[in-house]
Amino acid sequence: MPTKNLLFSSPKPVIAMIHLDALPGTPAGGRSVREIEATALREAKMYHQSGVHGIMIENMHDTPYLRGAVGPEIVAVMSVIARAVKDASQLPCGVQVLAGANAEAVAVAHAARLDFVRVEGFAFAHIADEGFIQSSAAPLLRYRKQIGAEHVQVWADIKKKHSSHAITADVSVGETAEAVEMMRGDAVIITGTVTGDPPALPDIRDAKKHCRIPVYLGSGVTGQNLAKYYGAADGFIIGSHFKVDGLWSNTVDPKRVARFMATHARLGS
């Protein structure tokens, strides 16, 4: 299986994050669906104009997260907004539903005609701040098959941030990436230990050594360290760095996006 992901126009795609405002029924929720959608569409259009290669939406403001499932109201709202983002951006788009609501993410992606989902606990279990996250590969791919969503790629976080991996301490990052490929995942995602922290280069190299599917970096990549990671990874999921002052909960800063994309273009030339 080739490393290149044919979804994207770039061999090293930049996927920009849209962190949706807190959704209805969550502790911080308060805005209407129309207001949440309007903000997401502004960010999607700005990202498209800045030249990013893909977009992913996520319910990151829904803290504290439910574990392993969310209600139908979350699925409904994320589907509506995801379809609008996809139509407005005309870019490959994906979704993550926190925390570990992987089947719900596939349902959203299928309904909104998205291209990929980011999932937790695909291969091997871990302890997150929400509790025990069990491996989901077998039921998830069967669910994807049952609803006719096989076009939706599954990108799996391995040794995920904000989690304890003591129970799999004897399983390396590379071995975990190999397991994701064996379990028919489409890509792996490597992060630092918390949001905004970069991954370790040895972890990236270990994953690349053990699997043939794309290895994306899911936290901590900035315009300042992109050169360090550009040759090691197959793509970059950027959230915090694209926000005002580099804080994930702030609004998108078009100048930061433009500077990053200029650096990315220079490295790829």
C-alpha positions as CSV (number, residue, x, y, z in Angstrom):
1,M,0.0,0.0,0.0
2,P,1.5,3.4,-1.0
3,T,2.2,6.0,1.7
4,K,0.7,8.8,-0.3
5,N,-2.9,9.6,0.5
6,L,-4.6,10.3,-2.9
7,L,-7.3,12.4,-1.2
8,F,-5.0,15.5,-1.2
9,S,-3.4,17.7,-3.8
10,S,-0.2,17.8,-1.8
11,P,2.1,14.9,-1.0
12,K,2.5,16.4,2.5
13,P,-1.0,17.7,3.2
14,V,-1.9,20.3,5.8
15,I,-5.2,19.5,7.5
16,A,-6.6,22.5,9.4
17,M,-8.8,22.0,12.5
18,I,-12.2,23.7,13.1
19,H,-13.0,23.4,16.8
20,L,-16.8,23.8,16.9
21,D,-18.3,26.0,19.6
22,A,-19.8,24.0,22.4
23,L,-22.7,22.0,21.0
24,P,-26.3,21.9,22.3
25,G,-26.8,20.1,25.6
26,T,-23.1,20.3,26.6
27,P,-22.0,22.1,29.8
28,A,-20.7,25.1,27.9
29,G,-23.3,25.1,25.2
30,G,-25.3,28.3,24.7
31,R,-25.1,29.2,21.0
32,S,-27.7,28.2,18.4
33,V,-26.9,25.7,15.7
34,R,-27.1,28.5,13.1
35,E,-24.5,30.5,15.1
36,I,-22.2,27.6,15.5
37,E,-22.4,26.8,11.8
38,A,-21.8,30.5,10.8
39,T,-18.5,30.5,12.8
40,A,-17.4,27.2,11.3
41,L,-18.2,28.4,7.8
42,R,-16.1,31.6,8.3
43,E,-13.1,29.5,9.3
44,A,-13.6,27.0,6.5
45,K,-13.7,29.7,3.9
46,M,-10.6,31.4,5.4
47,Y,-8.7,28.1,5.4
48,H,-9.6,27.4,1.8
49,Q,-8.4,30.9,0.8
50,S,-5.1,30.2,2.7
51,G,-4.3,27.2,0.7
52,V,-4.6,24.4,3.2
53,H,-5.2,20.9,1.7
54,G,-7.9,19.6,4.0
55,I,-10.2,20.4,7.0
56,M,-11.2,18.5,10.1
57,I,-14.0,19.4,12.5
58,E,-14.1,18.4,16.1
59,N,-16.3,19.0,19.2
60,M,-13.4,20.1,21.4
61,H,-15.4,22.6,23.3
62,D,-17.8,19.9,24.6
63,T,-15.8,19.3,27.8
64,P,-16.1,17.3,29.9
65,Y,-16.4,14.6,27.2
66,L,-18.6,11.6,27.3
67,R,-16.7,8.3,26.9
68,G,-17.2,6.2,23.8
69,A,-20.6,7.6,22.7
70,V,-22.5,10.9,22.3
71,G,-26.2,11.6,22.0
72,P,-28.2,11.9,18.8
73,E,-28.3,15.7,19.1
74,I,-24.5,15.8,18.7
75,V,-24.5,13.5,15.7
76,A,-27.3,15.6,14.1
77,V,-25.7,19.0,14.6
78,M,-22.2,17.8,13.6
79,S,-23.6,16.2,10.4
80,V,-25.4,19.5,9.4
81,I,-22.3,21.6,10.0
82,A,-19.9,19.1,8.5
83,R,-21.9,19.1,5.2
84,A,-21.9,22.9,5.1
85,V,-18.1,23.0,5.8
86,K,-17.5,20.4,3.0
87,D,-19.6,22.3,0.5
88,A,-18.1,25.7,1.4
89,S,-14.5,24.6,1.4
90,Q,-14.5,22.2,-1.5
91,L,-11.7,20.4,0.3
92,P,-11.2,16.9,1.6
93,C,-12.8,16.9,5.1
94,G,-12.9,14.8,8.2
95,V,-14.4,14.6,11.6
96,Q,-13.5,13.5,15.1
97,V,-16.2,13.1,17.8
98,L,-14.8,13.2,21.3
99,A,-14.2,11.2,23.3
100,G,-13.8,8.0,21.4
101,A,-17.3,8.2,19.8
102,N,-15.9,6.5,16.7
103,A,-19.1,5.0,15.3
104,E,-20.8,8.3,15.6
105,A,-17.9,9.9,13.7
106,V,-18.4,7.5,10.9
107,A,-22.1,8.2,10.9
108,V,-21.4,11.9,10.6
109,A,-18.9,11.4,7.9
110,H,-21.2,9.2,5.9
111,A,-24.2,11.6,6.2
112,A,-22.1,14.7,5.3
113,R,-20.1,13.0,2.6
114,L,-16.8,13.5,4.4
115,D,-13.6,11.7,3.5
116,F,-12.1,10.5,6.8
117,V,-12.6,10.2,10.5
118,R,-10.0,10.5,13.3
119,V,-10.6,7.8,15.9
120,E,-9.3,6.9,19.4
121,G,-8.6,3.4,20.7
122,F,-8.6,1.7,17.2
123,A,-5.9,-0.7,18.2
124,F,-5.0,-1.4,21.8
125,A,-6.7,0.1,24.8
126,H,-5.6,3.1,26.9
127,I,-6.7,5.1,29.9
128,A,-7.8,8.6,29.0
129,D,-9.1,11.3,31.4
130,E,-12.6,10.1,30.5
131,G,-11.7,6.5,31.6
132,F,-10.9,3.2,29.9
133,I,-11.0,3.5,26.1
134,Q,-11.3,0.0,24.5
135,S,-10.0,-1.1,21.1
136,S,-12.7,-0.4,18.5
137,A,-11.4,-1.7,15.2
138,A,-13.6,-4.8,14.8
139,P,-17.0,-3.3,15.6
140,L,-16.1,0.0,13.9
141,L,-15.2,-1.4,10.5
142,R,-18.2,-3.7,10.6
143,Y,-20.4,-0.7,11.3
144,R,-18.8,1.2,8.4
145,K,-19.5,-1.8,6.1
146,Q,-23.1,-2.1,7.3
147,I,-24.0,1.5,6.5
148,G,-22.2,1.6,3.2
149,A,-19.5,4.1,4.3
150,E,-16.5,2.3,3.1
151,H,-15.3,5.4,1.3
152,V,-14.7,7.0,4.7
153,Q,-11.0,6.5,5.7
154,V,-10.2,5.7,9.3
155,W,-7.2,7.6,10.8
156,A,-6.2,6.1,14.1
157,D,-4.4,7.9,17.0
158,I,-1.8,5.8,18.5
159,K,-0.3,6.3,22.0
160,K,-2.8,9.2,22.2
161,K,-2.2,12.5,24.0
162,H,-3.9,13.1,27.4
163,S,-3.8,9.4,28.1
164,S,-1.9,6.8,30.1
165,H,-0.4,3.9,28.2
166,A,1.1,2.0,31.1
167,I,-0.9,-1.1,30.3
168,T,0.7,-1.2,26.9
169,A,4.1,0.1,27.9
170,D,5.7,-3.1,26.4
171,V,4.1,-2.3,23.0
172,S,6.1,0.3,21.0
173,V,4.7,3.0,18.8
174,G,5.9,1.1,15.8
175,E,4.2,-2.1,16.9
176,T,1.0,-0.1,17.5
177,A,1.2,1.4,14.0
178,E,1.7,-2.0,12.6
179,A,-1.4,-3.3,14.4
180,V,-3.4,-0.4,13.0
181,E,-2.4,-1.4,9.4
182,M,-3.1,-5.0,10.1
183,M,-6.6,-4.1,11.4
184,R,-7.3,-2.2,8.1
185,G,-6.8,1.3,9.3
186,D,-6.0,3.9,6.6
187,A,-3.5,6.1,8.5
188,V,-2.0,6.6,11.9
189,I,-1.7,9.8,13.9
190,I,1.1,10.5,16.3
191,T,0.9,13.3,18.9
192,G,2.8,14.7,21.8
193,T,1.6,14.0,25.4
194,V,-0.9,17.0,25.5
195,T,-2.6,19.3,23.1
196,G,0.0,21.7,21.5
197,D,3.0,19.5,22.3
198,P,5.0,18.1,19.4
199,P,5.6,14.4,18.9
200,A,9.0,12.8,19.3
201,L,11.0,12.2,16.2
202,P,12.0,8.6,17.2
203,D,8.3,7.8,17.6
204,I,7.6,9.0,14.0
205,R,10.5,7.0,12.6
206,D,9.4,3.9,14.5
207,A,5.9,4.2,13.1
208,K,7.2,4.7,9.5
209,K,9.5,1.7,9.9
210,H,6.6,-0.6,10.9
211,C,3.8,0.4,8.6
212,R,3.1,1.4,5.0
213,I,0.1,3.6,5.6
214,P,0.4,7.4,6.0
215,V,1.8,8.7,9.3
216,Y,0.3,12.1,10.2
217,L,1.3,14.4,13.1
218,G,-1.6,15.4,15.2
219,S,-0.2,18.0,17.7
220,G,2.5,20.5,18.2
221,V,3.6,21.3,14.7
222,T,4.3,25.0,14.1
223,G,5.8,27.2,11.5
224,Q,9.0,27.2,13.6
225,N,9.5,23.5,13.8
226,L,7.9,22.3,10.5
227,A,11.3,21.9,8.9
228,K,12.3,19.4,11.6
229,Y,9.2,17.3,10.9
230,Y,8.6,17.8,7.2
231,G,10.8,14.9,6.0
232,A,9.7,12.5,8.7
233,A,5.9,12.6,8.4
234,D,3.3,12.2,5.6
235,G,1.1,15.2,6.7
236,F,0.2,17.6,9.4
237,I,-3.0,18.2,11.4
238,I,-2.8,21.8,12.7
239,G,-5.0,23.2,15.3
240,S,-3.5,25.3,18.1
241,H,-0.8,26.9,15.9
242,F,-3.5,28.4,13.6
243,K,-5.3,30.1,16.5
244,V,-4.7,33.6,18.0
245,D,-1.6,33.4,20.3
246,G,-1.4,29.6,19.5
247,L,-4.2,28.7,21.9
248,W,-6.6,26.1,20.6
249,S,-9.7,27.8,22.2
250,N,-9.1,31.1,20.4
251,T,-10.3,32.0,16.9
252,V,-8.3,31.3,13.8
253,D,-5.6,33.8,13.0
254,P,-5.3,34.2,9.2
255,K,-1.7,35.6,9.4
256,R,-0.5,32.5,11.3
257,V,-2.1,30.3,8.7
258,A,-0.5,32.2,5.8
259,R,2.9,32.1,7.4
260,F,2.7,28.4,8.0
261,M,1.6,27.7,4.5
262,A,4.4,29.8,3.0
263,T,6.9,27.8,5.0
264,H,5.2,24.5,3.9
265,A,5.4,25.6,0.3
266,R,9.1,26.6,0.6
267,L,10.0,23.2,2.1
268,G,8.2,21.4,-0.6
269,S,9.8,23.3,-3.5
